[in-house]
Every structure is written in structure tokens, then in C-alpha cells.
């Protein structure tokens, strides 16, 4: 009986160990023009990467959140550039949102990628096992 208890304890320790964090993948849904929410997503990405350097993180911007990634309108251009410089962090903006607002790719903060459809990008990440966070306060 002691032998089985020891095996059970070792198995629990193994399966709850930080080594399982290698699977840390999160997609953030940013569609808010609210400055607090926009600051929050940058802060959250920074905090996650501080604690989990191997985490894969993606911020998908669409709708009213678009100003976050525009050179001349972003309240956090330095914050966006900081997270873009991190390993395994991407910021993507919806091309439909750009088109609807007559915005050209040249107006984006350097490093921001364009995807055909922001919502579809999020759904695809979820199908691939990524966690989902709707950025709001």
C-alpha cells in the first residue's frame, strides 16, 4: 500500500510541475477603444512573459480597438513595441477593420501583422488549443 501511495504522490508532483507551463498559449481579444483596457493588455502580456518566458502570446486587434496599433493614434506605441520585441509575442490586426476605416498598413506600428479576419484568427487559435482572454476591465 505504501508503494502505491508513493507512486501516486510522485505522479501528482510530476503532472502538476511547472514543466507543464511549456504549453502556455494565450490569444487576447482586443476590440475596445478604452484606454484602461488597452493598457491592461500590454501589462498582462508583460507580466505573463516575466513569469513564463516560453509562453506564446498573441493580441488580436479589431473593431474599436484599432487605434492601439496605429502609429499616430496609439496611446501606447512604446508598449506595443516592447511586447513585439518579446520572443513568441505577436500583435495582429484585422484587415476587415482596416478596410472599413480606410486605414493603410503603412499607418501601423512597425511589427504589427495583418490577418484577413480578426475573429477567425481567434477561433483558429482556440481550435489549436490556445486559451482565450477577452480584454476588458
C-alpha positions as CSV (number, residue, x, y, z in Angstrom):
1,X,0.0,0.0,0.0
2,X,2.9,2.4,0.8
3,X,4.4,1.7,-2.6
4,X,1.2,2.7,-4.3
5,X,0.9,5.9,-2.2
6,X,4.5,6.9,-3.1
7,X,3.8,6.3,-6.8
8,X,0.6,8.3,-6.6
9,X,2.4,11.2,-4.9
10,X,5.3,11.2,-7.4
11,X,2.8,11.1,-10.3
12,X,0.9,14.1,-8.8
13,X,4.1,16.1,-8.4
14,X,5.1,15.3,-12.0
15,X,1.8,16.3,-13.5
16,X,1.5,19.5,-11.5
17,X,5.1,20.6,-12.0
18,X,6.0,23.9,-13.7
19,X,7.3,21.9,-16.6
20,X,3.7,21.8,-17.9
21,X,3.9,25.5,-18.5
22,X,5.6,24.8,-21.8
23,X,2.0,24.6,-23.1
24,X,1.2,28.2,-22.2
25,X,-0.5,29.7,-25.2
26,X,-3.0,32.6,-25.0
27,X,-4.8,34.7,-27.5
28,X,-6.1,38.1,-26.3
29,X,-9.2,39.6,-27.9
30,X,-8.7,43.4,-28.1
31,X,-11.7,45.2,-29.5
32,X,-12.0,48.1,-27.1
33,X,-11.0,51.7,-27.6
34,X,-11.0,52.1,-23.8
35,X,-7.6,53.3,-22.7
36,X,-7.6,51.2,-19.5
37,X,-8.3,48.0,-21.4
38,X,-5.5,48.9,-23.9
39,X,-3.0,49.5,-21.1
40,X,-4.2,46.2,-19.5
41,X,-3.4,44.0,-22.4
42,X,0.2,45.3,-22.6
43,X,0.6,44.9,-18.9
44,X,-0.8,41.4,-19.0
45,X,1.5,40.3,-21.8
46,X,4.5,41.8,-20.0
47,X,3.5,40.1,-16.7
48,X,2.9,36.7,-18.3
49,X,6.2,36.8,-20.2
50,X,8.0,37.8,-17.0
51,X,6.8,34.7,-15.2
52,X,6.7,32.4,-18.2
53,X,9.4,33.3,-20.7
54,X,8.4,30.4,-23.1
55,X,4.7,31.4,-23.2
56,X,3.3,32.0,-26.7
57,X,1.0,35.1,-26.7
58,X,-1.0,36.8,-29.4
59,X,-3.0,40.0,-29.3
60,X,-5.7,40.2,-31.9
61,X,-6.9,43.7,-32.5
62,X,-10.1,44.5,-34.4
63,X,-13.1,46.9,-34.3
64,X,-12.9,49.8,-31.9
65,X,-9.5,48.6,-30.6
66,X,-7.7,49.5,-33.8
67,X,-6.3,52.8,-32.5
68,X,-4.0,50.8,-30.2
69,X,-1.9,49.7,-33.2
70,X,-1.9,53.0,-35.2
71,X,1.3,55.0,-35.2
72,X,-0.4,58.4,-34.9
73,X,-3.3,57.4,-32.6
74,X,-1.9,54.8,-30.2
75,X,-1.8,55.7,-26.5
76,X,0.9,53.1,-26.0
77,X,3.2,52.9,-29.1
78,X,6.2,52.2,-26.8
79,X,4.3,49.4,-25.0
80,X,3.3,47.8,-28.3
81,X,6.9,47.9,-29.5
82,X,8.1,46.5,-26.2
83,X,5.8,43.4,-26.4
84,X,6.5,43.0,-30.1
85,X,10.2,42.7,-29.2
86,X,9.5,39.7,-26.9
87,X,10.0,36.2,-28.1
88,X,6.8,34.4,-29.2
89,X,4.6,37.5,-28.9
90,X,2.6,38.8,-31.9
91,X,0.2,41.6,-32.4
92,X,-2.2,41.2,-35.3
93,X,-4.9,43.5,-36.7
94,X,-7.9,42.6,-38.7
95,X,-7.7,43.6,-42.4
96,X,-11.5,44.0,-42.5
97,X,-11.3,46.6,-39.7
98,X,-8.5,48.4,-41.6
99,X,-10.6,48.4,-44.8
100,X,-13.7,49.6,-43.0
101,X,-11.8,52.5,-41.5
102,X,-9.8,53.4,-44.7
103,X,-6.5,52.6,-42.9
104,X,-3.4,51.5,-44.8
105,X,-0.9,49.0,-43.4
106,X,1.7,51.8,-43.5
107,X,-0.1,53.5,-40.7
108,X,0.5,50.6,-38.3
109,X,3.2,50.5,-35.6
110,X,6.1,48.5,-37.2
111,X,5.9,44.8,-36.4
112,X,2.1,44.7,-36.2
113,X,0.9,42.0,-38.6
114,X,-2.4,42.0,-40.6
115,X,-4.7,39.0,-40.7
116,X,-7.6,38.5,-43.1
117,X,-10.2,38.3,-40.3
118,X,-9.6,39.0,-36.6
119,X,-12.4,36.9,-35.3
120,X,-11.4,33.9,-37.5
121,X,-7.8,34.3,-36.2
122,X,-9.1,34.0,-32.6
123,X,-11.2,31.0,-33.5
124,X,-8.3,29.3,-35.2
125,X,-6.1,29.8,-32.2
126,X,-8.8,28.3,-29.9
127,X,-9.0,25.2,-32.2
128,X,-5.3,24.9,-31.9
129,X,-5.6,24.7,-28.1
130,X,-4.8,28.3,-27.2
131,X,-6.5,29.9,-24.2
132,X,-8.8,32.9,-24.8
133,X,-8.9,36.2,-22.9
134,X,-11.3,39.0,-23.8
135,X,-9.6,42.1,-22.7
136,X,-11.9,44.3,-20.6
137,X,-11.9,46.0,-17.3
